[in-house]
Each structure stands twice: as C-alpha cells, then as structure tokens.
C-alpha cells in the first residue's frame, strides 16, 4: 500500500510541476485538478469511495490561482 501512495505522490508532484510550466490556462486547470485527485489518493483513505460514488466535489482552481 505504501508503494501506491508513493506513486500517487510522485504523480501529484509531476502534475504540479507541469501546471507551473505551462501557460495555457485550461492546461493549468487540468494539471491542478489531476494533482488534487492524486493527493486525495495519498492523504484521504475515503477519496476513492467518494469519487467512485460520484459524490466528490473537488475545486478545479487552486487557492490563490488566477486563470485570467
């Protein structure tokens, strides 16, 4: 199980790096969204069940980010 969490953490870091490198606002949003999902998998044991049931309400814009 720890191997899974390490994998998801590395993927989240990768998505955050890509979000910081890109200039396309829609791509930035997508990378932050994916990073959020990966971090949920690392830190929230119930995240998979919530997402699978369709009840997740995850913000797609990180705090303090401006897409304009």
C-alpha contacts under 8 A as a table, 3 or more apart, distances in Angstrom:
res1	aa1	res2	aa2	distance
1	X	4	X	5.20
1	X	5	X	6.57
2	X	5	X	5.06
2	X	6	X	6.17
3	X	6	X	5.10
3	X	7	X	6.19
4	X	7	X	5.08
4	X	8	X	6.24
5	X	8	X	5.12
5	X	9	X	6.02
5	X	41	X	7.08
5	X	42	X	5.00
6	X	9	X	5.06
6	X	10	X	6.17
6	X	42	X	7.75
7	X	10	X	5.22
7	X	11	X	6.22
8	X	11	X	5.00
8	X	12	X	6.12
8	X	38	X	5.19
8	X	39	X	6.84
8	X	41	X	6.70
8	X	42	X	6.24
9	X	12	X	5.06
9	X	13	X	6.27
9	X	38	X	6.57
9	X	39	X	6.31
9	X	42	X	6.36
10	X	13	X	5.09
10	X	14	X	6.18
11	X	14	X	4.99
11	X	15	X	6.18
11	X	35	X	7.18
11	X	38	X	6.73
12	X	15	X	5.11
12	X	16	X	6.21
12	X	34	X	7.18
12	X	35	X	4.25
12	X	36	X	7.19
12	X	38	X	5.34
12	X	39	X	6.14
13	X	16	X	5.12
13	X	17	X	6.23
13	X	35	X	7.13
14	X	17	X	5.13
14	X	18	X	6.23
14	X	35	X	7.99
15	X	18	X	5.07
15	X	19	X	6.11
15	X	31	X	5.11
15	X	32	X	6.67
15	X	34	X	6.70
15	X	35	X	5.38
16	X	19	X	5.01
16	X	20	X	6.32
16	X	31	X	6.45
16	X	32	X	6.23
16	X	35	X	6.23
17	X	20	X	5.18
17	X	21	X	6.35
18	X	21	X	5.10
18	X	22	X	6.19
18	X	28	X	7.70
18	X	31	X	6.69
19	X	22	X	5.59
19	X	27	X	7.04
19	X	28	X	4.56
19	X	29	X	7.52
19	X	31	X	5.25
19	X	32	X	6.38
20	X	23	X	7.99
20	X	28	X	7.28
22	X	25	X	7.97
22	X	27	X	6.97
22	X	28	X	6.41
23	X	27	X	7.74
23	X	28	X	7.21
24	X	27	X	5.29
24	X	28	X	6.24
25	X	28	X	5.03
25	X	29	X	6.22
25	X	67	X	5.64
25	X	68	X	7.76
26	X	29	X	5.08
26	X	30	X	6.23
27	X	30	X	5.00
27	X	31	X	6.14
28	X	31	X	5.24
28	X	32	X	6.23
29	X	32	X	5.27
29	X	33	X	6.11
29	X	60	X	6.24
29	X	61	X	6.22
30	X	33	X	5.05
30	X	34	X	6.19
30	X	60	X	7.57
31	X	34	X	5.17
31	X	35	X	6.10
32	X	35	X	4.99
32	X	36	X	6.14
32	X	60	X	6.82
32	X	61	X	7.09
32	X	62	X	6.81
33	X	36	X	5.10
33	X	37	X	6.43
33	X	59	X	7.59
33	X	60	X	5.13
33	X	61	X	7.40
34	X	37	X	5.09
34	X	38	X	6.28
35	X	38	X	5.12
35	X	39	X	6.10
36	X	39	X	5.11
36	X	40	X	6.11
36	X	58	X	7.89
37	X	40	X	5.09
37	X	41	X	6.42
38	X	41	X	5.08
38	X	42	X	6.49
39	X	42	X	4.95
39	X	43	X	6.04
39	X	44	X	7.82
40	X	43	X	5.27
40	X	44	X	5.00
40	X	45	X	7.79
40	X	47	X	5.77
41	X	44	X	5.77
41	X	45	X	6.75
41	X	47	X	6.08
41	X	48	X	6.78
42	X	45	X	7.50
44	X	47	X	5.30
45	X	48	X	7.15
46	X	49	X	5.42
46	X	50	X	6.29
47	X	50	X	5.13
47	X	51	X	6.04
48	X	51	X	5.26
48	X	52	X	5.92
49	X	52	X	5.10
49	X	53	X	6.14
50	X	53	X	5.25
50	X	54	X	6.37
50	X	55	X	5.50
50	X	56	X	5.54
51	X	54	X	5.14
51	X	55	X	6.14
51	X	56	X	5.17
52	X	55	X	7.80
53	X	56	X	7.81
59	X	62	X	7.07
61	X	65	X	6.51
62	X	65	X	5.54
